[in-house]
Amino acid sequence: MIAGKLEITIKINELPQSKTVENNWQQFDIDCDSRIISITVKPKICKKLTDTASNNPQWVAAMIAGKLGQQTEQGFVLEEPNIQVFERKPKAETTATPGAA
């Protein structure tokens, strides 16, 4: 048998409702196919997500990656979460001159 590394990636396209827990960390739950994933992040990471969403209404999605943690009644805890937010860039309009060859 060889050793492997299990990582979980969750994609979201709307802001989760978070609550403040110990040391101003933010905690939120995500329902992934009826499994509830509990995520707790530093205030700085949560601010990055909310700032991007409020400053760019065209944001597409956030990827939350981490390790499989303790099992809960309805799902599990995501340990060492990291969030990446992707912004949708508007496509530049191309203007073609008719009859140009």
Secondary structure, DSSP 8 states (H G I E B T S, - for coil): ------EEEEEESS----EE-GGG-EEEEEEETTEEEEEEE-HHHHHHHHHHHHH-TTEEEEEEEEEEEEE-SSEEEEEEEEEEEEE----------TT--
